[in-house]
Amino acid sequence: SKINSKHWLANIDKTIASDETVVVAGNYVLSGTNLTLESSNLNLSIGAINFNKYAQIFIGGYLLLIDSNIVNNGEINVGGAIIMSGSSTIIGTGIIT
């Protein structure tokens, strides 16, 4: 059976800008990669609701990090689990759901 995964090549750093949304139906694999989710200072308030402009990743399956680092100043939404292998880290001021 084929696993529905999106792979980034090893050692290719990636930045997701504050106005970008990435949607992956299956699993997401980062290997030897630095991923940055950016946030902007642009906020919009309507009544009691605040909207902040930040990068978003929606992953239907699992997020696998192999010797990879994520700076999350946006939002990571994972349907499955986050699996970290080797020397992997997730830092930043963002949200993980």
DSSP file with accessible surface (Angstrom, degrees, kcal/mol):
  #  RESIDUE AA STRUCTURE BP1 BP2  ACC     N-H-->O    O-->H-N    N-H-->O    O-->H-N    TCO  KAPPA ALPHA  PHI   PSI    X-CA   Y-CA   Z-CA
    1    1 A S              0   0  167      0, 0.0     2,-0.4     0, 0.0     0, 0.0   0.000 360.0 360.0 360.0 143.6    0.0    0.0    0.0
    2    2 A K        -     0   0  190      1,-0.0     2,-0.5     2,-0.0     0, 0.0  -0.675 360.0-138.2 -88.3 131.8    1.2    3.5   -0.8
    3    3 A I        -     0   0  113     -2,-0.4     2,-1.3    23,-0.0    23,-0.1  -0.792  15.5-132.1 -89.1 128.8    1.6    6.0    2.0
    4    4 A N        +     0   0   95     -2,-0.5    23,-2.8    21,-0.1     2,-0.3  -0.676  49.2 151.1 -83.0  94.4    0.3    9.4    1.2
    5    5 A S  E     -a   27   0A  33     -2,-1.3     2,-0.6    21,-0.2    23,-0.2  -0.945  42.4-143.7-127.2 150.4    3.3   11.6    2.3
    6    6 A K  E     -a   28   0A 102     21,-2.0    23,-2.2    -2,-0.3     2,-0.4  -0.966  26.0-165.9-110.9 120.8    4.7   14.9    1.3
    7    7 A H  E     -a   29   0A 125     -2,-0.6     2,-0.4    21,-0.2    23,-0.1  -0.880  12.9-154.2-109.5 138.8    8.5   14.9    1.5
    8    8 A W        -     0   0   42     21,-1.2    23,-0.4    -2,-0.4     3,-0.1  -0.893  36.3-104.2-101.0 141.9   10.9   17.8    1.4
    9    9 A L    >   -     0   0  129     -2,-0.4     3,-1.1     1,-0.1    22,-0.1  -0.288  47.5 -89.2 -61.1 149.7   14.4   17.0    0.3
   10   10 A A  T 3  S+     0   0   53      1,-0.2    22,-0.2    20,-0.1    23,-0.1  -0.276 106.2  12.2 -61.0 145.3   17.0   16.8    3.0
   11   11 A N  T 3  S+     0   0  132     21,-0.8     2,-0.6    20,-0.8    -1,-0.2   0.729  88.7 127.1  62.2  25.6   18.8   20.0    3.9
   12   12 A I    <   -     0   0   89     -3,-1.1    -1,-0.2    19,-0.3     2,-0.1  -0.950  51.5-145.4-111.9 110.5   16.5   22.3    2.0
   13   13 A D        -     0   0  101     -2,-0.6     2,-0.4    20,-0.2    22,-0.2  -0.465  15.7-163.3 -75.8 148.6   15.3   25.0    4.4
   14   14 A K  E     -d   35   0B  80     20,-2.3    22,-2.2    -2,-0.1     2,-0.4  -0.993  10.7-163.1-137.3 137.5   11.7   26.3    3.9
   15   15 A T  E     -d   36   0B  68     -2,-0.4     2,-0.6    20,-0.2    22,-0.2  -0.985   7.4-155.7-120.2 132.4    9.9   29.4    5.1
   16   16 A I  E     -d   37   0B   0     20,-3.1    22,-2.6    -2,-0.4    39,-0.2  -0.949  25.0-132.9-105.9 117.5    6.1   29.7    5.1
   17   17 A A    >   -     0   0   25     -2,-0.6     3,-2.1    20,-0.2    39,-0.2  -0.201  23.1-103.9 -70.2 163.9    5.1   33.4    5.0
   18   18 A S  T 3  S+     0   0   21      1,-0.3    36,-0.2    37,-0.1    22,-0.2   0.626 121.1  49.3 -66.3 -13.0    2.5   34.9    7.2
   19   19 A D  T 3  S+     0   0  114     34,-0.1     2,-0.3    20,-0.1    -1,-0.3   0.203  94.9  96.6-109.3  17.0    0.0   35.0    4.4
   20   20 A E    <   -     0   0   79     -3,-2.1    36,-1.8     2,-0.0     2,-0.4  -0.835  49.5-167.6-110.0 146.0    0.4   31.3    3.3
   21   21 A T  E     -g   56   0C  76     -2,-0.3     2,-0.5    34,-0.2    36,-0.2  -0.999   6.2-161.7-127.9 129.3   -1.5   28.2    4.2
   22   22 A V  E     -g   57   0C  34     34,-2.7    36,-2.9    -2,-0.4     2,-0.5  -0.954   5.2-168.5-112.4 128.5   -0.2   24.7    3.4
   23   23 A V  E     -g   58   0C 112     -2,-0.5     2,-0.5    34,-0.2    36,-0.2  -0.978   4.8-177.1-120.1 125.4   -2.6   21.8    3.4
   24   24 A V  E     -g   59   0C  12     34,-3.0    36,-2.9    -2,-0.5    37,-0.3  -0.987  14.2-159.7-122.3 122.7   -1.4   18.2    3.3
   25   25 A A  S    S+     0   0   82     -2,-0.5    -1,-0.1    34,-0.2     3,-0.1   0.891  77.2  20.8 -69.4 -38.2   -3.9   15.4    3.1
   26   26 A G  S    S-     0   0   10      1,-0.3    35,-2.6    34,-0.2    34,-0.3   0.270 111.1 -30.1-104.5-134.8   -1.6   12.6    4.4
   27   27 A N  E     -a    5   0A  41    -23,-2.8   -21,-2.0    34,-0.2     2,-0.4  -0.512  48.5-144.5 -88.1 157.6    1.6   12.5    6.4
   28   28 A Y  E     -ab   6  63A   1     34,-2.9    36,-2.9   -23,-0.2     2,-0.5  -0.990  13.9-167.5-127.6 123.3    4.3   15.2    6.4
   29   29 A V  E     -ab   7  64A  17    -23,-2.2   -21,-1.2    -2,-0.4     2,-0.5  -0.951   7.2-175.0-119.1 125.9    8.0   14.3    6.6
   30   30 A L  E     - b   0  65A   0     34,-2.7    36,-2.8    -2,-0.5     2,-0.4  -0.984   7.3-177.9-115.7 128.0   10.8   16.7    7.3
   31   31 A S  E    S- b   0  66A  43     -2,-0.5   -20,-0.8   -23,-0.4   -19,-0.3  -0.974  70.4 -18.3-131.1 118.3   14.4   15.3    7.1
   32   32 A G  S    S+     0   0   20     34,-2.8   -21,-0.8    -2,-0.4     2,-0.3   0.858 105.9 132.3  60.2  36.4   17.4   17.4    7.9
   33   33 A T        -     0   0    1     33,-0.3    36,-2.2   -22,-0.2     2,-0.5  -0.894  54.5-144.6-125.9 147.9   15.3   20.5    7.3
   34   34 A N  E     - e   0  69B  67     -2,-0.3   -20,-2.3    34,-0.2     2,-0.4  -0.968  22.3-169.8-109.3 121.8   14.7   23.8    9.1
   35   35 A L  E     -de  14  70B   2     34,-2.9    36,-2.8    -2,-0.5     2,-0.5  -0.941   2.5-167.5-115.6 129.5   11.1   25.0    8.7
   36   36 A T  E     -de  15  71B  42    -22,-2.2   -20,-3.1    -2,-0.4     2,-0.6  -0.977   8.4-162.5-120.1 127.7   10.0   28.5    9.7
   37   37 A L  E     -de  16  72B   0     34,-3.0    36,-1.7    -2,-0.5   -20,-0.2  -0.950  23.7-147.2-104.6 117.3    6.4   29.6   10.1
   38   38 A E        -     0   0   85    -22,-2.6    17,-2.7    -2,-0.6     2,-0.3  -0.458  11.8-160.8 -88.2 157.3    6.3   33.4   10.1
   39   39 A S  E     -J   54   0D  50     15,-0.2     2,-0.3    -2,-0.1    15,-0.2  -0.973   7.5-149.6-130.2 146.7    3.9   35.8   11.8
   40   40 A S  E     -     0   0D  26     13,-2.5    13,-0.3    -2,-0.3   -23,-0.0  -0.730  23.8-123.0-110.0 166.9    3.2   39.4   11.0
   41   41 A N  E    S+     0   0D 161     -2,-0.3     2,-0.7    11,-0.1    13,-0.1   0.291  74.4 120.5 -87.8  10.5    2.3   42.2   13.4
   42   42 A L  E     +     0   0D 107     11,-0.2    11,-1.5     2,-0.0     2,-0.4  -0.673  38.7 172.2 -81.8 114.2   -0.8   42.8   11.3
   43   43 A N  E     -J   52   0D  99     -2,-0.7     2,-0.4     9,-0.2     9,-0.2  -0.947  18.9-162.2-122.5 147.5   -3.9   42.3   13.5
   44   44 A L  E     -J   51   0D 103      7,-2.6     7,-3.3    -2,-0.4     2,-0.5  -0.996   7.3-163.6-129.1 125.3   -7.5   43.0   12.8
   45   45 A S  E     +J   50   0D  74     -2,-0.4     2,-0.5     5,-0.2     5,-0.2  -0.948  10.8 178.5-113.1 128.5  -10.1   43.4   15.6
   46   46 A I  E >   -J   49   0D 102      3,-2.7     3,-2.1    -2,-0.5     2,-0.2  -0.950  68.9 -52.5-125.3 106.0  -13.8   43.1   15.0
   47   47 A G  T 3  S-     0   0   79     -2,-0.5     0, 0.0     1,-0.3     0, 0.0  -0.448 121.9 -19.6  63.4-126.4  -15.6   43.5   18.3
   48   48 A A  T 3  S+     0   0  102     -2,-0.2     2,-0.5    -3,-0.1    -1,-0.3   0.405 119.0  96.8 -92.4   1.9  -14.2   40.9   20.8
   49   49 A I  E <   -J   46   0D 103     -3,-2.1    -3,-2.7     2,-0.0     2,-0.4  -0.816  56.8-162.4-100.2 127.3  -12.7   38.8   18.0
   50   50 A N  E     -J   45   0D 115     -2,-0.5     2,-0.5    -5,-0.2    -5,-0.2  -0.911   2.0-160.0-108.7 132.8   -9.0   39.3   17.0
   51   51 A F  E     -J   44   0D 106     -7,-3.3    -7,-2.6    -2,-0.4     2,-0.4  -0.956   8.1-167.9-110.9 126.2   -7.6   38.1   13.7
   52   52 A N  E     -J   43   0D  71     -2,-0.5     2,-0.7    -9,-0.2    -9,-0.2  -0.901  20.5-128.3-113.5 142.8   -3.8   37.7   13.5
   53   53 A K  E     +     0   0D  82    -11,-1.5   -13,-2.5    -2,-0.4     2,-0.3  -0.815  49.3 139.7 -93.2 113.1   -2.0   37.1   10.3
   54   54 A Y  E     -J   39   0D  58     -2,-0.7   -15,-0.2   -15,-0.2    20,-0.1  -0.988  54.2 -89.6-151.3 159.9    0.3   34.0   10.5
   55   55 A A        -     0   0    0    -17,-2.7    20,-2.2    -2,-0.3     2,-0.4  -0.394  42.4-161.8 -68.9 145.8    1.5   31.0    8.5
   56   56 A Q  E     -gh  21  75C  48    -36,-1.8   -34,-2.7   -39,-0.2     2,-0.4  -0.991  14.7-169.7-134.7 140.7   -0.6   27.9    8.9
   57   57 A I  E     -gh  22  76C   3     18,-2.2    20,-2.9    -2,-0.4     2,-0.5  -0.998   4.8-167.8-126.7 127.1    0.0   24.2    8.1
   58   58 A F  E     -gh  23  77C  66    -36,-2.9   -34,-3.0    -2,-0.4     2,-0.5  -0.974   8.1-174.0-113.1 119.6   -2.9   21.7    8.2
   59   59 A I  E     -gh  24  78C   4     18,-3.2    20,-2.7    -2,-0.5    21,-0.2  -0.964  15.9-162.4-118.6 122.2   -1.7   18.0    8.2
   60   60 A G  S    S+     0   0   47    -36,-2.9   -34,-0.2    -2,-0.5   -33,-0.2   0.846  78.5  19.5 -70.9 -34.3   -4.3   15.3    7.9
   61   61 A G  S    S-     0   0   13    -35,-2.6    19,-3.1   -37,-0.3    18,-0.3   0.290 110.0 -30.3-106.3-128.4   -2.0   12.5    9.1
   62   62 A Y        -     0   0  120     17,-0.2   -34,-2.9    18,-0.2     2,-0.5  -0.640  41.3-139.5 -98.5 153.3    1.3   12.4   11.0
   63   63 A L  E     -bc  28  82A   3     18,-2.3    20,-3.2    -2,-0.2     2,-0.5  -0.966  22.7-169.3-110.0 116.8    4.1   15.0   11.2
   64   64 A L  E     -bc  29  83A  50    -36,-2.9   -34,-2.7    -2,-0.5     2,-0.5  -0.949   5.2-169.2-112.3 122.9    7.5   13.3   11.3
   65   65 A L  E     -bc  30  84A   0     18,-2.9    20,-3.1    -2,-0.5     2,-0.5  -0.960   3.5-176.1-111.3 121.5   10.7   15.2   12.0
   66   66 A I  E    S-bc  31  85A  54    -36,-2.8   -34,-2.8    -2,-0.5   -33,-0.3  -0.964  79.4 -30.7-117.1 109.4   14.0   13.5   11.4
   67   67 A D  S    S+     0   0   82     18,-2.2     2,-0.3    -2,-0.5    21,-0.2   0.906 110.6 132.6  48.1  46.3   16.9   15.7   12.6
   68   68 A S        -     0   0    0     17,-0.3    21,-1.4   -36,-0.2     2,-0.4  -0.912  46.9-147.2-129.1 155.6   14.8   18.7   11.7
   69   69 A N  E     -ef  34  89B  53    -36,-2.2   -34,-2.9    -2,-0.3     2,-0.4  -0.976   6.0-162.8-127.0 137.0   13.9   22.0   13.4
   70   70 A I  E     -ef  35  90B   2     19,-2.4    21,-2.6    -2,-0.4     2,-0.7  -0.977   8.3-161.6-119.1 129.2   10.7   24.0   13.3
   71   71 A V  E     -ef  36  91B  47    -36,-2.8   -34,-3.0    -2,-0.4     2,-0.9  -0.941  20.4-165.6-103.0 104.4   10.4   27.6   14.3
   72   72 A N  E     +e   37   0B   4     19,-3.6    22,-3.2    -2,-0.7   -34,-0.1  -0.797  33.9 147.4-101.2  98.1    6.6   27.9   14.8
   73   73 A N  S    S+     0   0   50    -36,-1.7    -1,-0.1    -2,-0.9   -18,-0.1   0.079  75.2  42.4-106.8  18.3    5.4   31.5   15.0
   74   74 A G  S    S-     0   0    2    -20,-0.1    21,-2.4    21,-0.1     2,-0.4  -0.072 104.8 -61.3-126.8-129.0    2.1   30.4   13.3
   75   75 A E  E     -hi  56  95C  25    -20,-2.2   -18,-2.2    19,-0.2     2,-0.5  -0.997  31.2-168.8-137.3 131.3   -0.2   27.4   13.6
   76   76 A I  E     -hi  57  96C   1     19,-2.4    21,-2.7    -2,-0.4     2,-0.5  -0.985   8.8-171.5-115.7 121.3    0.5   23.7   13.1
   77   77 A N  E     -h   58   0C  54    -20,-2.9   -18,-3.2    -2,-0.5     2,-0.5  -0.964   6.3-173.7-116.6 117.6   -2.7   21.6   13.0
   78   78 A V  E     -h   59   0C  17     19,-2.7   -18,-0.2    -2,-0.5   -16,-0.1  -0.949  21.5-164.3-119.8 127.1   -2.0   17.8   13.0
   79   79 A G  S    S+     0   0   58    -20,-2.7   -18,-0.2    -2,-0.5   -17,-0.2   0.865  84.8  26.0 -73.3 -36.9   -4.6   15.1   12.6
   80   80 A G  S    S-     0   0   33    -19,-3.1     2,-0.2   -21,-0.2   -18,-0.2   0.199 108.3 -58.3 -98.3-137.5   -2.3   12.4   13.8
   81   81 A A        -     0   0   46     -2,-0.0   -18,-2.3     2,-0.0     2,-0.6  -0.635  38.6-118.5-107.2 164.4    0.7   12.6   16.1
   82   82 A I  E     -c   63   0A  56     -2,-0.2     2,-0.5   -20,-0.2   -18,-0.2  -0.934  30.5-166.0-100.7 121.6    3.9   14.6   16.0
   83   83 A I  E     -c   64   0A  80    -20,-3.2   -18,-2.9    -2,-0.6     2,-0.5  -0.954   1.7-166.6-113.6 123.0    6.9   12.1   15.9
   84   84 A M  E     -c   65   0A  90     -2,-0.5     2,-0.3   -20,-0.2   -18,-0.2  -0.950   7.7-179.6-115.7 127.0   10.3   13.5   16.6
   85   85 A S  E     -c   66   0A  60    -20,-3.1   -18,-2.2    -2,-0.5   -17,-0.3  -0.928  51.4  -8.4-125.0 147.2   13.5   11.5   15.8
   86   86 A G  S    S-     0   0   64     -2,-0.3     2,-1.3   -20,-0.2   -21,-0.0  -0.386 125.4 -16.6  70.3-145.4   17.1   12.3   16.2
   87   87 A S  S    S+     0   0   90     -2,-0.1     2,-0.3     2,-0.0    -1,-0.2  -0.591  90.2 150.4 -96.5  73.7   18.0   15.9   17.2
   88   88 A S        -     0   0   16     -2,-1.3     2,-0.3   -21,-0.2   -19,-0.2  -0.837  19.8-178.0-108.1 145.1   14.7   17.5   16.3
   89   89 A T  E     -f   69   0B  63    -21,-1.4   -19,-2.4    -2,-0.3     2,-0.4  -0.973  19.7-158.9-138.9 154.6   13.1   20.6   18.0
   90   90 A I  E     +f   70   0B  43     -2,-0.3     2,-0.3   -21,-0.2   -19,-0.2  -0.976  29.3 157.9-129.8 118.3   10.0   22.7   17.8
   91   91 A I  E     +f   71   0B 106    -21,-2.6   -19,-3.6    -2,-0.4     2,-0.2  -0.807  17.1  82.7-129.5 173.9   10.3   26.3   19.2
   92   92 A G  S    S-     0   0   48     -2,-0.3   -19,-0.2   -21,-0.2    -2,-0.0  -0.606  78.1 -79.0 122.7 179.9    8.5   29.6   18.8
   93   93 A T  S    S+     0   0  123     -2,-0.2   -20,-0.2     2,-0.1    -1,-0.1   0.294  87.4 108.1-102.4   8.1    5.4   31.5   19.9
   94   94 A G        -     0   0   29    -22,-3.2     2,-0.3    -3,-0.2   -19,-0.2  -0.019  67.6-101.5 -83.2-173.5    2.9   29.7   17.7
   95   95 A I  E     -i   75   0C  83    -21,-2.4   -19,-2.4     2,-0.0     2,-0.4  -0.809  19.6-161.9-110.9 147.6    0.1   27.2   18.4
   96   96 A I  E      i   76   0C  78     -2,-0.3   -19,-0.2   -21,-0.2   -21,-0.0  -0.998 360.0 360.0-126.9 123.9    0.1   23.4   17.8
   97   97 A T              0   0   83    -21,-2.7   -19,-2.7    -2,-0.4    -2,-0.0  -0.896 360.0 360.0-126.3 360.0   -3.3   21.7   17.7
